[in-house]
């Protein structure tokens, strides 16, 4: 009886602590420089923001981010932005939920083993630099919540179909399949292209295996609708919008991230090849390398425990469906990073690839530790609960401290009678941890100051 209660409590905690973490992130967060530039604290201008975002970078995620931030005040107090912060929590939770369903190849249930996978999916993202993408500032969060959620939602039925599982009924409705395709196609610049290339590679493999073009390329109706929706919005973005992105002309990308334009490739082919190789090494190292290190450490530990317990350690799952999911995710992640090899990808741009690799590590961990009952699942859950509880406490402490400091700064700005307000550079510095950042970007970031207007006043750093 007591054992059953412990398992139930552990299950609830493993499912709820990530949600609490997201709530702490989004409700305690002070808007940062880019949020203010895009309209936080000002009157909503929805249509102009949608059009401006489309012309600037033709992604649905940017259009959503620019529009939603208008409803946010500089710091949270109960109001209309409560709705959007709750939506942020729901979307972040949705990403973890969909990743869990990809790992399990079914919808998660209210049971300990499934909650372990849910918590693991959360930790693999949020104890690494990649998690910073989803709590650094709202203009980034709103972008990558949409990108992450739409990517996971779009690929879910394709993966299930590839491994021979039953399709969710909702995806079989033509209007829903078309809608998901439209959203995914315009969610980001690289992801739809990477999916399409991965899809073609997998189809070519099926042609080779089945020795039949007709059988391999016979697509069910829902796949046709999803592809149609994706192609339509990709075409809209490239033909009528900004194409790849106006970021290609941004000095931050051309200098900081070594962006290599197509024109440069043809002008200096040898030098360009060397730069692309450097980008590929860096991009793969930061995604595959990070997941690879975790896999080696956790797999090595599982092998050691298996030996102690007199069990045979099997590296890869024997289940064909699990192996297929592993292959699909690795292919997509590799193709995505190769598609982005014109640039040394900043962490946020690599997120879709890292989500795919999170699924691969999740499948391996599920195989090594959870499904095999290598150690007591309650003990494994207790360890995850301790880590997540520490993350929530540290995040709340960092966020509340920074919120209090920024409240004083904002009050000073509001009460200053002049049109230009000088703020000391030592005021309101958010605290960070190494690697597991758990902080947020500075509101008064130096790069944002030329554009920063708060309460109708220009803000400058002055010593």
C-alpha positions as CSV (number, residue, x, y, z in Angstrom):
1,X,0.0,0.0,0.0
2,X,2.7,2.5,1.0
3,X,4.7,1.6,-2.1
4,X,1.7,2.3,-4.3
5,X,1.3,5.8,-2.6
6,X,5.0,6.6,-3.1
7,X,4.8,5.7,-6.8
8,X,1.6,7.8,-7.2
9,X,3.2,10.8,-5.5
10,X,6.3,10.4,-7.6
11,X,4.3,10.2,-10.8
12,X,2.4,13.4,-10.0
13,X,5.6,15.3,-9.0
14,X,7.5,14.2,-12.1
15,X,4.6,15.5,-14.3
16,X,4.0,18.7,-12.4
17,X,7.5,20.0,-11.6
18,X,8.3,20.9,-15.2
19,X,5.0,22.7,-15.5
20,X,5.8,24.6,-12.2
21,X,9.2,25.4,-13.7
22,X,7.6,26.9,-16.8
23,X,5.1,28.9,-14.7
24,X,7.9,30.3,-12.5
25,X,9.9,31.2,-15.7
26,X,7.1,33.0,-17.5
27,X,5.2,34.7,-14.7
28,X,8.3,36.0,-12.8
29,X,10.1,37.1,-15.9
30,X,10.8,40.8,-16.6
31,X,10.6,41.7,-20.3
32,X,14.1,42.2,-21.9
33,X,15.5,44.6,-24.4
34,X,14.2,43.0,-27.6
35,X,10.7,42.6,-26.0
36,X,10.6,46.3,-25.3
37,X,11.9,47.2,-28.8
38,X,9.1,45.0,-30.3
39,X,6.4,46.8,-28.2
40,X,6.2,45.5,-24.7
41,X,4.6,48.2,-22.4
42,X,3.0,50.0,-25.3
43,X,-0.4,50.1,-26.9
44,X,-1.2,47.1,-29.2
45,X,-0.7,47.6,-32.9
46,X,-1.6,44.1,-34.1
47,X,-1.9,44.5,-37.9
48,X,1.2,46.6,-38.3
49,X,3.2,44.1,-36.1
50,X,2.0,41.1,-38.2
51,X,3.0,42.9,-41.5
52,X,6.3,44.2,-40.1
53,X,7.3,40.7,-38.8
54,X,6.3,39.1,-42.1
55,X,8.5,41.6,-44.1
56,X,11.3,41.2,-41.6
57,X,11.4,37.5,-41.3
58,X,8.6,35.6,-42.8
59,X,7.9,33.2,-40.0
60,X,4.6,32.6,-38.2
61,X,6.7,32.4,-35.0
62,X,8.0,36.0,-35.5
63,X,4.5,37.2,-36.4
64,X,3.1,35.7,-33.2
65,X,6.0,37.0,-31.1
66,X,5.8,40.6,-32.3
67,X,2.0,40.7,-31.8
68,X,1.8,39.0,-28.4
69,X,4.5,41.1,-26.8
70,X,2.3,44.1,-27.2
71,X,0.0,42.8,-24.5
72,X,2.9,42.4,-21.9
73,X,3.7,45.0,-19.4
74,X,7.3,45.4,-18.3
75,X,6.7,43.1,-15.3
76,X,3.8,40.8,-14.6
77,X,0.7,42.0,-12.7
78,X,-2.7,40.4,-13.2
79,X,-4.1,41.5,-16.5
80,X,-4.5,40.4,-20.2
81,X,-0.9,39.1,-20.4
82,X,-1.9,36.5,-17.8
83,X,-3.6,34.7,-20.7
84,X,-0.5,34.7,-22.9
85,X,1.8,33.7,-20.1
86,X,-0.5,30.7,-19.4
87,X,-0.4,29.9,-23.2
88,X,3.4,30.0,-23.0
89,X,3.3,27.5,-20.1
90,X,0.9,25.3,-22.1
91,X,3.0,25.4,-25.2
92,X,6.3,24.5,-23.3
93,X,4.5,21.6,-21.6
94,X,3.1,20.6,-24.9
95,X,6.6,20.3,-26.4
96,X,7.7,18.0,-23.6
97,X,4.5,16.0,-23.9
98,X,4.9,15.4,-27.6
99,X,8.6,14.5,-27.2
100,X,7.5,11.9,-24.6
101,X,4.9,10.5,-27.0
102,X,7.5,10.2,-29.7
103,X,9.8,8.3,-27.3
104,X,7.0,6.0,-26.1
105,X,5.3,5.8,-29.5
106,X,2.0,6.4,-27.8
107,X,0.3,9.0,-25.6
108,X,1.8,9.1,-22.1
109,X,-0.3,7.7,-19.3
110,X,-0.5,8.6,-15.6
111,X,2.0,6.0,-14.5
112,X,5.5,6.1,-13.1
113,X,7.4,4.8,-16.1
114,X,5.8,7.3,-18.4
115,X,6.3,10.2,-16.0
116,X,10.0,9.3,-15.9
117,X,10.2,9.7,-19.6
118,X,8.4,13.0,-19.4
119,X,10.8,14.3,-16.7
120,X,13.8,13.0,-18.6
121,X,12.7,14.8,-21.8
122,X,12.5,18.0,-19.8
123,X,15.9,17.6,-18.1
124,X,17.7,16.7,-21.3
125,X,16.7,20.1,-22.7
126,X,16.8,22.3,-19.6
127,X,20.0,21.2,-17.9
128,X,21.8,22.1,-21.1
129,X,22.5,25.4,-22.9
130,X,19.7,24.6,-25.3
131,X,17.1,25.1,-22.6
132,X,18.1,28.8,-22.4
133,X,16.3,29.3,-25.7
134,X,13.0,28.8,-23.9
135,X,13.5,31.1,-20.9
136,X,15.9,33.8,-22.0
137,X,13.3,36.5,-23.0
138,X,9.8,36.5,-24.4
139,X,10.7,37.6,-28.0
140,X,12.9,34.4,-28.2
141,X,10.5,32.2,-26.2
142,X,7.5,33.0,-28.3
143,X,9.5,32.2,-31.4
144,X,10.9,28.9,-30.3
145,X,7.8,27.7,-28.4
146,X,5.9,27.9,-31.7
147,X,8.8,26.4,-33.7
148,X,9.3,23.5,-31.2
149,X,5.7,22.7,-30.7
150,X,4.8,22.9,-34.5
151,X,7.8,20.7,-35.3
152,X,6.9,18.0,-32.8
153,X,3.2,18.1,-33.7
154,X,4.0,17.9,-37.4
155,X,6.4,15.0,-37.3
156,X,4.5,12.9,-34.8
157,X,2.1,11.2,-37.3
158,X,4.9,10.7,-39.8
159,X,7.0,8.9,-37.3
160,X,4.0,6.8,-36.1
161,X,3.2,5.9,-39.6
162,X,6.8,5.0,-40.4
163,X,7.0,2.5,-37.6
164,X,3.6,1.0,-38.5
165,X,1.5,2.3,-35.7
166,X,-2.1,3.6,-35.7
167,X,-2.5,7.2,-36.7
168,X,-4.2,9.6,-34.3
169,X,-7.7,10.1,-35.6
170,X,-7.5,13.9,-35.5
171,X,-4.6,13.9,-38.1
172,X,-6.7,11.8,-40.4
173,X,-9.2,14.8,-40.9
174,X,-8.1,16.7,-44.0
175,X,-8.7,20.2,-42.5
176,X,-6.5,19.4,-39.4
177,X,-3.7,17.9,-41.5
178,X,-3.8,20.9,-43.8
179,X,-3.8,23.3,-40.8
180,X,-0.8,21.6,-39.2
181,X,1.0,21.7,-42.5
182,X,0.3,25.4,-43.0
183,X,1.6,26.2,-39.5
184,X,4.7,24.0,-39.7
185,X,5.6,25.3,-43.2
186,X,5.8,28.9,-41.9
187,X,7.0,28.2,-38.4
188,X,10.7,28.6,-39.3
189,X,13.1,28.9,-42.2
190,X,15.2,25.7,-42.0
191,X,12.9,23.1,-40.4
192,X,10.4,22.5,-43.3
193,X,13.3,22.2,-45.8
194,X,15.1,19.8,-43.4
195,X,11.9,17.7,-43.1
196,X,11.4,17.6,-46.8
197,X,15.0,16.4,-47.5
198,X,14.7,13.8,-44.7
199,X,11.4,12.6,-46.0
200,X,12.8,12.1,-49.5
201,X,15.9,10.3,-48.1
202,X,13.6,7.9,-46.2
203,X,11.4,7.3,-49.2
204,X,14.4,6.5,-51.3
205,X,15.5,4.0,-48.7
206,X,12.0,2.4,-48.8
207,X,12.3,2.2,-52.6
208,X,15.6,0.4,-52.2
209,X,14.2,-2.0,-49.6
210,X,10.8,-2.7,-51.3
211,X,12.2,-2.5,-54.9
212,X,9.0,-0.6,-55.8
213,X,8.6,3.1,-56.5
214,X,4.9,2.8,-56.6
215,X,4.6,1.2,-53.1
216,X,7.0,3.6,-51.5
217,X,5.5,6.8,-52.9
218,X,1.9,5.8,-52.4
219,X,0.9,8.4,-49.8
220,X,-2.3,8.4,-47.7
221,X,-4.6,11.4,-47.9
222,X,-3.5,13.0,-44.6
223,X,0.2,13.0,-45.7
224,X,-0.8,14.8,-49.0
225,X,-2.8,17.4,-47.1
226,X,0.1,18.0,-44.6
227,X,2.7,18.3,-47.4
228,X,0.4,20.6,-49.4
229,X,-0.1,22.9,-46.4
230,X,3.7,22.9,-45.8
231,X,4.6,23.7,-49.4
232,X,2.0,26.5,-49.6
233,X,3.3,28.4,-46.6
234,X,7.0,27.8,-47.5
235,X,6.2,29.3,-51.0
236,X,4.4,32.3,-49.4
237,X,7.4,33.0,-47.2
238,X,9.9,32.7,-50.0
239,X,7.9,34.4,-52.8
240,X,6.0,37.1,-51.0
241,X,8.0,37.4,-47.8
242,X,11.6,37.9,-46.7
243,X,12.8,34.5,-48.1
244,X,15.4,33.0,-45.8
245,X,15.5,36.0,-43.6
246,X,16.6,39.6,-43.4
247,X,19.0,38.4,-40.7
248,X,21.3,37.4,-43.5
249,X,22.3,41.1,-43.8
250,X,22.6,41.6,-40.0
251,X,26.1,42.2,-38.8
252,X,25.4,40.0,-35.8
253,X,25.0,37.0,-38.1
254,X,27.6,37.9,-40.7
255,X,30.3,38.7,-38.1
256,X,29.5,36.9,-34.9
257,X,28.1,33.7,-36.5
258,X,30.2,33.9,-39.6
259,X,27.3,33.8,-42.1
260,X,28.3,32.7,-45.5
261,X,26.2,34.1,-48.3
262,X,25.6,32.0,-51.5
263,X,27.4,34.7,-53.5
264,X,30.6,34.3,-51.4
265,X,30.6,30.6,-52.0
266,X,30.9,31.0,-55.8
267,X,33.3,33.9,-55.5
268,X,35.7,32.0,-53.2
269,X,34.9,28.4,-53.4
270,X,38.0,27.0,-51.6
271,X,37.8,29.3,-48.7
272,X,34.0,28.8,-48.5
273,X,34.4,25.1,-48.3
274,X,36.8,25.4,-45.3
275,X,34.3,27.8,-43.6
276,X,31.4,25.4,-44.1
277,X,33.4,22.5,-42.8
278,X,34.2,24.6,-39.7
279,X,30.5,25.4,-39.3
280,X,29.5,21.7,-39.6
281,X,32.1,20.6,-37.0
282,X,30.9,23.3,-34.6
283,X,27.2,22.7,-35.2
284,X,27.4,18.9,-34.9
285,X,29.6,19.2,-31.9
286,X,27.2,21.4,-30.0
287,X,24.2,19.1,-30.7
288,X,25.4,15.6,-31.5
289,X,28.4,16.1,-29.3
290,X,26.4,17.1,-26.2
291,X,23.9,14.3,-26.6
292,X,26.7,11.9,-27.4
293,X,28.5,12.7,-24.2
294,X,25.3,12.2,-22.2
295,X,24.7,8.9,-24.0
296,X,28.2,7.6,-23.3
297,X,28.1,8.6,-19.6
298,X,24.5,7.3,-19.0
299,X,25.0,4.2,-21.2
300,X,28.4,3.5,-19.5
301,X,26.7,3.8,-16.1
302,X,23.9,1.5,-17.2
303,X,26.5,-1.1,-18.5
304,X,28.3,-1.0,-15.2
305,X,25.1,-1.5,-13.1
306,X,24.0,-4.3,-15.5
307,X,27.3,-6.1,-14.9
308,X,27.0,-5.7,-11.2
309,X,23.5,-7.1,-11.3
310,X,24.5,-10.0,-13.6
311,X,22.5,-8.8,-16.5
312,X,23.4,-8.5,-20.2
313,X,23.7,-4.9,-21.4
314,X,22.3,-4.3,-24.9
315,X,23.2,-1.0,-26.4
316,X,20.4,-0.6,-29.0
317,X,16.8,-1.7,-28.5
318,X,15.8,-4.9,-30.2
319,X,12.4,-3.5,-31.0
320,X,12.3,-2.6,-34.8
321,X,9.9,0.4,-34.2
322,X,12.3,1.9,-31.6
323,X,15.3,1.5,-34.0
324,X,13.3,3.2,-36.8
325,X,12.5,6.1,-34.6
326,X,16.2,6.4,-33.6
327,X,17.2,6.4,-37.3
328,X,14.5,9.0,-38.3
329,X,15.5,11.4,-35.6
330,X,19.2,11.1,-36.3
331,X,18.6,11.7,-40.0
332,X,16.4,14.7,-39.4
333,X,18.9,16.2,-36.9
334,X,21.9,15.7,-39.3
335,X,20.0,17.1,-42.3
336,X,18.8,20.1,-40.3
337,X,22.3,21.0,-39.1
338,X,23.7,20.5,-42.6
339,X,21.0,22.8,-44.0
340,X,22.2,25.4,-41.5
341,X,25.9,25.0,-42.3
342,X,26.1,28.5,-43.9
343,X,26.3,29.7,-40.3
344,X,27.7,28.7,-37.0
345,X,24.3,28.1,-35.5
346,X,23.5,29.9,-32.3
347,X,21.9,27.6,-29.7
348,X,18.3,28.8,-30.5
349,X,18.6,28.0,-34.2
350,X,19.7,24.5,-33.5
351,X,16.7,23.7,-31.3
352,X,14.7,21.6,-33.7
353,X,17.7,19.3,-34.3
354,X,18.3,19.1,-30.6
355,X,14.7,18.1,-30.0
356,X,15.1,15.2,-32.4
357,X,18.3,14.2,-30.6
358,X,16.4,14.5,-27.3
359,X,14.0,11.8,-28.6
360,X,17.0,9.5,-29.5
361,X,18.5,9.9,-26.1
362,X,15.1,9.4,-24.5
363,X,14.6,6.1,-26.4
364,X,18.0,4.9,-25.3
365,X,17.5,5.9,-21.7
366,X,14.0,4.3,-21.7
367,X,15.6,1.1,-23.0
368,X,18.6,1.1,-20.7
369,X,17.1,2.3,-17.4
370,X,13.3,2.5,-17.3
371,X,11.8,-0.4,-19.4
372,X,14.5,-2.8,-18.1
373,X,13.9,-1.9,-14.5
374,X,17.6,-1.8,-14.1
375,X,17.2,0.1,-10.9
376,X,14.1,0.8,-8.8
377,X,12.0,3.3,-10.8
378,X,11.0,5.1,-7.6
379,X,14.7,5.7,-6.8
380,X,15.3,7.0,-10.4
381,X,12.2,9.2,-10.0
382,X,13.4,10.6,-6.7
383,X,16.7,11.6,-8.2
384,X,14.9,13.5,-11.0
385,X,12.5,15.1,-8.5
386,X,15.5,16.4,-6.5
387,X,17.1,17.9,-9.6
388,X,13.9,19.5,-10.9
389,X,13.0,20.8,-7.4
390,X,16.4,22.5,-7.2
391,X,15.9,24.0,-10.7
392,X,12.5,25.4,-9.6
393,X,13.9,26.9,-6.4
394,X,17.0,28.4,-8.1
395,X,15.0,29.8,-11.0
396,X,12.4,31.4,-8.6
397,X,15.2,32.9,-6.5
398,X,17.0,34.3,-9.5
399,X,13.8,35.6,-11.1
400,X,12.3,37.2,-7.9
401,X,15.6,38.9,-7.1
402,X,16.0,40.3,-10.6
403,X,12.3,41.3,-10.7
404,X,12.7,43.3,-7.4
405,X,15.8,45.1,-8.8
406,X,14.1,45.9,-12.1
407,X,11.0,47.2,-10.2
408,X,13.3,49.9,-8.7
409,X,14.8,50.7,-12.0
410,X,11.5,51.0,-13.8
411,X,10.1,53.2,-11.0
412,X,13.2,55.4,-11.4
413,X,12.6,55.7,-15.1
414,X,8.9,56.5,-14.7
415,X,9.5,59.2,-12.1
416,X,12.4,60.9,-13.9
417,X,11.1,64.2,-15.5
418,X,13.6,64.3,-18.4
419,X,13.1,62.6,-21.8
420,X,16.5,60.8,-21.5
421,X,17.1,58.7,-18.4
422,X,20.6,57.6,-17.4
423,X,21.0,54.3,-15.5
424,X,24.1,52.9,-13.9
425,X,25.5,49.9,-15.7
426,X,25.8,48.1,-12.2
427,X,22.0,48.2,-11.7
428,X,19.9,45.0,-12.2
429,X,22.3,42.3,-13.3
430,X,20.6,39.0,-13.5
431,X,22.3,36.0,-11.9
432,X,23.3,33.0,-13.9
433,X,24.7,29.6,-13.3
434,X,27.3,28.1,-15.7
435,X,25.9,25.8,-18.4
436,X,22.5,25.5,-16.6
437,X,21.8,29.2,-16.9
438,X,18.4,29.5,-15.3
439,X,18.7,33.3,-15.5
440,X,17.4,35.7,-18.2
441,X,19.0,38.2,-20.5
442,X,19.4,41.7,-19.2
443,X,16.5,44.1,-19.7
444,X,18.9,47.0,-20.3
445,X,21.2,45.1,-22.6
446,X,23.9,47.3,-24.1
447,X,23.0,46.4,-27.7
448,X,19.3,47.4,-27.1
449,X,19.9,50.8,-25.6
450,X,20.0,52.8,-28.9
451,X,16.4,51.6,-29.4
452,X,15.1,51.3,-25.8
453,X,12.1,53.5,-24.9
454,X,10.5,52.9,-21.5
455,X,7.5,55.0,-20.4
456,X,8.1,57.2,-23.4
457,X,11.7,58.0,-22.3
458,X,15.0,57.1,-23.9
459,X,17.1,54.9,-21.6
460,X,20.9,55.1,-21.6
461,X,23.6,53.6,-19.5
462,X,25.7,56.3,-17.8
463,X,28.5,55.9,-15.4
